[in-house]
Amino acid sequence: MSATLEPALPDQLDRQAERLMRRLCDQELTIATAESCTGGMLAALLTDIEGAGHGFERGFVAYTKQSKRDLLGIDAELLDQNEAVSEPVAQAMAEGALDRSKADIAIAVTGFAGPAGDGCEEGLVHFALARRGGPTKHRVEHFGPAGRGPVRVQSLRTMLEMLEEAL
């Protein structure tokens, strides 16, 4: 169980994260995270599991377009041609995290956890998972106007599901 985030997250999410990290470690795989709307929550959850630290390689929190370019190497043209919350950007984030780490698997998230700007859908979240030697997978969720906290928790659950499916 995670010690730091335990009071704030559902017990089921803690158990799911612990199972995932044990499987990663058993398979001698490592993960990198690239997070925008979750602000590093997945990295915090995964690194809080005692005895499973060797399954986590690194985490990137890239909230702005500039940080996505600087930290993850995303091409400025891609960001100019697409919304930051989009399939191409989520995929580029996952691939950038993989390229800029020694991890075997990278997962990325970008979305509107709270109220979005004009023409933007509150609760829209894009996810991508990249694995060395394999195709990058994408998933989109429409969580609706549930609020920042619930959308972020749902995003954590979705990322853990995607990671479990990849194993």
TASUL-V400497 format. One line per field, one symbol per residue. psi: psi as a letter, one per 40 degrees, with the letter a starting at -180 (. if undefined). burial: I if it has 24 or more other C-alpha atoms within 12 Angstrom, else O. A space follows every 50 residues. Layout:
psi: ???
burial: ???
This chain:
psi: iiddeddeiiddddddddddddddddefiiiiihhcdefeddddddeehh eedeehdiihhgdidddddddefhhdddddeiidgidddddddddddddf ieidhiiihhagdahiiheihhehhhiihhhheiihiiiiigeafeiddd dddddddddddddddd.
burial: IIOOIOOOIOOOIIOIIIIIIIIIIOOOIIIIIIIIIIIIIIIIIIIIIO OIIIIIIIIIIIIIIOOIIOIIIIIOOOIOOOIIIIIIIIIIIIIIIIII IOIIIIIIIIIIIIOOOOOOIIIIIIIIIIIIOOOIIIIIIOIOOOOIOO IIIIIIIIIIOIIOOII
